[in-house]
């Protein structure tokens, strides 16, 4: 996939750890430039990837390195010097506060075994349609890269594909937000995005005739024709989750073909 490199200096070695948890985040602001600036100019934080509202994907940290996005503390209290005295302070990012077994059981800094994706904020964790499509592709890319580099298969479940709030519920309860589409992302990775078609019955079309169908889906469905040279298809327009597709009968009378969305047959057309 097309990824624009914007290298950050904010990372550490993973040490002996291999990544097998993908953590989703939402940015504070709604500009991709300020998110990337935060990771590349300021010395405060980083994520491996940033997905803009228009679906453009940026990479700031190599998958083999630990970004600074999901830090957890191994201890409930830490020592600090205040007014010249050493005091014990409570950590709000203690790993035992996490809602994930994997984080509580490992008891190390979660940055060591996680890969972070920032999404530019469209509000409350909602993703734009191109952003959702892009993050599904990015999740698939990360899973393939982790398999290639480490020989590890990241399970497609909510324990391993998660959000910042599940790792640090005390400090980041709203990252990536209540409306973040975890289930749509999992379905997209598994190739199980549902497509509703307003046309499901087989039909007969005259050669040269056209027909418009409406498909409803959270991301643009891939429409294909089962037999070459029988039908052409084009996306005419999109309104929200509705995609209007025009098919044209171009084959000879007596030929026929199926119309498919995301690999599933919707109906057949016979040409007369
Ligand atoms: Zn976050």
Boltz pocket constraint, residues with backbone or C-beta under 6 A from the ligand:
constraints:
  - pocket:
      binder: B
      contacts: [[A, 24], [A, 25], [A, 26], [A, 69], [A, 164], [A, 172], [A, 175], [A, 176]]
      max_distance: 6.0
